[in-house]
Amino acid sequence: MTALAEDRRPALLSIAGIAAFAIGAALVLLLQLVPPTDEISVTSRTISEYGLSDNKWVFDLAVVLVAVGSAVTLAVLRLQRRLPVVSAVFGALWTIGLLVIVAFPKTNWATATGGAAGGTLHRVASVVAFVCLPLAILVAARTTFPHSPRRRFAARLLAALSLGWLAIIVGAVAVAAVNDERWWLLIPLGLVERGMAITELVALAVLAAPVRAEKPARVSS
């Protein structure tokens, strides 16, 4: 019985971690349904706008839950030797990036508050987080699912789609630089960012969800 309980601990931790970032994602969605954040445009405004509202504490809690859930699920994969070192590093950068986003809110351009340094850290952390998670999943897919080709394909596809969302933003920045325009007005930035966030969380859930017992693959320490 003891051995069986120990064998179930990684799966239970993974499920708890997935539940944590699923609740965090649900809280972000809830913010769009309650005042005053229901007035924030999902088309043109970024998710971080919620952090400038009276519902800031809900936004902060949501992001922290996603960070904690991510850390738990990635740690379980690493302890099971199903997460390569490179992916573990990318995963850590994703988690740290989320915490920096909470610690340093985006600049509120409507009131010119928030501090230039803090706003810069927020933007950098956002880019690092959104880039590092899909890279972590792409690198880890083979090691995490050596005997599950469908799960491996699903993880890779979702990670690639996440980078595709990011490519839309990069393309807008490039076009704006050439045409001397405001890049965030060239695309529905709010929808693109939300699509990227949802895709990345689903990709992480696919990677972290428990699998049937299989021989662990060797990874570099």
Contacts in CASP RR format, 6 or more apart in sequence:
PFRMAT RR
TARGET T0000
AUTHOR 0000-0000-0000
METHOD contacts of the structure
MODEL  1
MTALAEDRRPALLSIAGIAAFAIGAALVLLLQLVPPTDEISVTSRTISEY
GLSDNKWVFDLAVVLVAVGSAVTLAVLRLQRRLPVVSAVFGALWTIGLLV
IVAFPKTNWATATGGAAGGTLHRVASVVAFVCLPLAILVAARTTFPHSPR
RRFAARLLAALSLGWLAIIVGAVAVAAVNDERWWLLIPLGLVERGMAITE
LVALAVLAAPVRAEKPARVSS
7 213 0 8 1.000
10 76 0 8 1.000
10 79 0 8 1.000
10 80 0 8 1.000
10 210 0 8 1.000
11 210 0 8 1.000
13 72 0 8 1.000
13 73 0 8 1.000
13 76 0 8 1.000
14 72 0 8 1.000
14 73 0 8 1.000
14 76 0 8 1.000
14 77 0 8 1.000
14 208 0 8 1.000
14 209 0 8 1.000
14 210 0 8 1.000
15 210 0 8 1.000
16 69 0 8 1.000
16 72 0 8 1.000
17 68 0 8 1.000
17 69 0 8 1.000
17 70 0 8 1.000
17 72 0 8 1.000
17 73 0 8 1.000
17 208 0 8 1.000
18 69 0 8 1.000
18 73 0 8 1.000
18 205 0 8 1.000
18 208 0 8 1.000
18 209 0 8 1.000
20 65 0 8 1.000
20 66 0 8 1.000
20 68 0 8 1.000
20 69 0 8 1.000
20 72 0 8 1.000
21 65 0 8 1.000
21 66 0 8 1.000
21 68 0 8 1.000
21 69 0 8 1.000
21 70 0 8 1.000
21 73 0 8 1.000
21 201 0 8 1.000
21 204 0 8 1.000
21 205 0 8 1.000
22 201 0 8 1.000
22 205 0 8 1.000
23 62 0 8 1.000
23 65 0 8 1.000
24 61 0 8 1.000
24 62 0 8 1.000
24 63 0 8 1.000
24 65 0 8 1.000
24 66 0 8 1.000
25 62 0 8 1.000
25 66 0 8 1.000
25 197 0 8 1.000
25 198 0 8 1.000
25 201 0 8 1.000
27 58 0 8 1.000
27 59 0 8 1.000
27 61 0 8 1.000
27 62 0 8 1.000
27 65 0 8 1.000
28 47 0 8 1.000
28 50 0 8 1.000
28 59 0 8 1.000
28 62 0 8 1.000
28 197 0 8 1.000
30 58 0 8 1.000
31 37 0 8 1.000
31 38 0 8 1.000
31 40 0 8 1.000
31 50 0 8 1.000
31 53 0 8 1.000
31 55 0 8 1.000
31 58 0 8 1.000
31 59 0 8 1.000
31 62 0 8 1.000
32 38 0 8 1.000
32 40 0 8 1.000
32 42 0 8 1.000
34 55 0 8 1.000
36 53 0 8 1.000
36 54 0 8 1.000
36 55 0 8 1.000
37 49 0 8 1.000
37 50 0 8 1.000
37 53 0 8 1.000
37 55 0 8 1.000
40 49 0 8 1.000
40 50 0 8 1.000
40 53 0 8 1.000
41 190 0 8 1.000
42 190 0 8 1.000
42 191 0 8 1.000
42 194 0 8 1.000
43 188 0 8 1.000
43 190 0 8 1.000
43 191 0 8 1.000
44 184 0 8 1.000
44 188 0 8 1.000
44 189 0 8 1.000
44 190 0 8 1.000
45 189 0 8 1.000
45 190 0 8 1.000
46 106 0 8 1.000
46 189 0 8 1.000
46 190 0 8 1.000
46 193 0 8 1.000
47 59 0 8 1.000
47 190 0 8 1.000
47 193 0 8 1.000
47 194 0 8 1.000
47 197 0 8 1.000
48 59 0 8 1.000
48 101 0 8 1.000
48 105 0 8 1.000
48 106 0 8 1.000
48 122 0 8 1.000
48 126 0 8 1.000
49 106 0 8 1.000
50 56 0 8 1.000
50 58 0 8 1.000
50 59 0 8 1.000
51 59 0 8 1.000
51 60 0 8 1.000
51 105 0 8 1.000
51 106 0 8 1.000
52 105 0 8 1.000
52 106 0 8 1.000
52 108 0 8 1.000
53 59 0 8 1.000
56 105 0 8 1.000
60 102 0 8 1.000
63 98 0 8 1.000
63 99 0 8 1.000
63 101 0 8 1.000
63 102 0 8 1.000
64 98 0 8 1.000
64 99 0 8 1.000
64 102 0 8 1.000
66 98 0 8 1.000
66 201 0 8 1.000
67 95 0 8 1.000
67 97 0 8 1.000
67 98 0 8 1.000
67 99 0 8 1.000
67 102 0 8 1.000
70 91 0 8 1.000
70 94 0 8 1.000
70 95 0 8 1.000
70 98 0 8 1.000
70 133 0 8 1.000
70 204 0 8 1.000
71 95 0 8 1.000
73 204 0 8 1.000
73 207 0 8 1.000
73 208 0 8 1.000
74 83 0 8 1.000
74 87 0 8 1.000
74 88 0 8 1.000
74 91 0 8 1.000
74 92 0 8 1.000
74 95 0 8 1.000
74 136 0 8 1.000
74 208 0 8 1.000
76 208 0 8 1.000
77 83 0 8 1.000
77 140 0 8 1.000
77 144 0 8 1.000
77 207 0 8 1.000
77 208 0 8 1.000
78 88 0 8 1.000
80 216 0 8 1.000
81 216 0 8 1.000
81 217 0 8 1.000
81 218 0 8 1.000
81 219 0 8 1.000
82 140 0 8 1.000
82 143 0 8 1.000
82 144 0 8 1.000
82 216 0 8 1.000
82 217 0 8 1.000
82 219 0 8 1.000
83 140 0 8 1.000
83 143 0 8 1.000
83 144 0 8 1.000
83 219 0 8 1.000
84 139 0 8 1.000
84 140 0 8 1.000
84 143 0 8 1.000
84 219 0 8 1.000
84 220 0 8 1.000
85 219 0 8 1.000
85 220 0 8 1.000
85 221 0 8 1.000
86 136 0 8 1.000
86 139 0 8 1.000
87 135 0 8 1.000
87 136 0 8 1.000
87 137 0 8 1.000
87 139 0 8 1.000
87 140 0 8 1.000
87 143 0 8 1.000
88 136 0 8 1.000
89 136 0 8 1.000
90 132 0 8 1.000
90 133 0 8 1.000
90 135 0 8 1.000
90 136 0 8 1.000
90 139 0 8 1.000
91 132 0 8 1.000
91 133 0 8 1.000
91 136 0 8 1.000
93 128 0 8 1.000
93 129 0 8 1.000
93 132 0 8 1.000
94 128 0 8 1.000
94 129 0 8 1.000
94 132 0 8 1.000
94 133 0 8 1.000
94 136 0 8 1.000
96 125 0 8 1.000
96 128 0 8 1.000
97 125 0 8 1.000
97 126 0 8 1.000
97 128 0 8 1.000
97 129 0 8 1.000
98 125 0 8 1.000
98 129 0 8 1.000
100 121 0 8 1.000
100 122 0 8 1.000
100 125 0 8 1.000
101 122 0 8 1.000
101 125 0 8 1.000
101 126 0 8 1.000
101 129 0 8 1.000
104 118 0 8 1.000
104 119 0 8 1.000
104 121 0 8 1.000
104 122 0 8 1.000
104 125 0 8 1.000
105 114 0 8 1.000
105 118 0 8 1.000
105 119 0 8 1.000
105 122 0 8 1.000
106 114 0 8 1.000
106 119 0 8 1.000
106 122 0 8 1.000
106 123 0 8 1.000
107 113 0 8 1.000
107 114 0 8 1.000
107 115 0 8 1.000
107 116 0 8 1.000
107 118 0 8 1.000
107 119 0 8 1.000
107 122 0 8 1.000
108 114 0 8 1.000
130 162 0 8 1.000
130 166 0 8 1.000
130 196 0 8 1.000
130 197 0 8 1.000
130 200 0 8 1.000
131 163 0 8 1.000
131 166 0 8 1.000
133 159 0 8 1.000
133 162 0 8 1.000
133 200 0 8 1.000
133 203 0 8 1.000
133 204 0 8 1.000
134 158 0 8 1.000
134 159 0 8 1.000
134 160 0 8 1.000
134 162 0 8 1.000
134 163 0 8 1.000
134 166 0 8 1.000
134 200 0 8 1.000
134 203 0 8 1.000
135 159 0 8 1.000
137 155 0 8 1.000
137 156 0 8 1.000
137 158 0 8 1.000
137 159 0 8 1.000
137 203 0 8 1.000
137 204 0 8 1.000
137 207 0 8 1.000
138 156 0 8 1.000
138 159 0 8 1.000
138 160 0 8 1.000
140 155 0 8 1.000
140 207 0 8 1.000
141 152 0 8 1.000
141 155 0 8 1.000
141 156 0 8 1.000
141 159 0 8 1.000
141 207 0 8 1.000
142 152 0 8 1.000
142 217 0 8 1.000
143 217 0 8 1.000
143 219 0 8 1.000
144 151 0 8 1.000
144 152 0 8 1.000
144 155 0 8 1.000
144 207 0 8 1.000
145 151 0 8 1.000
145 152 0 8 1.000
145 155 0 8 1.000
145 211 0 8 1.000
146 214 0 8 1.000
146 215 0 8 1.000
146 217 0 8 1.000
147 214 0 8 1.000
147 215 0 8 1.000
148 211 0 8 1.000
148 214 0 8 1.000
151 206 0 8 1.000
151 211 0 8 1.000
154 206 0 8 1.000
155 203 0 8 1.000
155 206 0 8 1.000
155 207 0 8 1.000
158 199 0 8 1.000
158 200 0 8 1.000
158 202 0 8 1.000
158 203 0 8 1.000
158 206 0 8 1.000
159 200 0 8 1.000
159 203 0 8 1.000
161 199 0 8 1.000
161 203 0 8 1.000
162 196 0 8 1.000
162 199 0 8 1.000
162 200 0 8 1.000
162 203 0 8 1.000
164 196 0 8 1.000
165 192 0 8 1.000
165 193 0 8 1.000
165 195 0 8 1.000
165 196 0 8 1.000
165 199 0 8 1.000
166 196 0 8 1.000
168 187 0 8 1.000
168 192 0 8 1.000
169 183 0 8 1.000
169 187 0 8 1.000
169 189 0 8 1.000
169 192 0 8 1.000
169 193 0 8 1.000
172 183 0 8 1.000
172 184 0 8 1.000
172 186 0 8 1.000
172 187 0 8 1.000
172 189 0 8 1.000
173 183 0 8 1.000
175 181 0 8 1.000
175 183 0 8 1.000
175 186 0 8 1.000
176 182 0 8 1.000
176 183 0 8 1.000
176 186 0 8 1.000
177 183 0 8 1.000
END
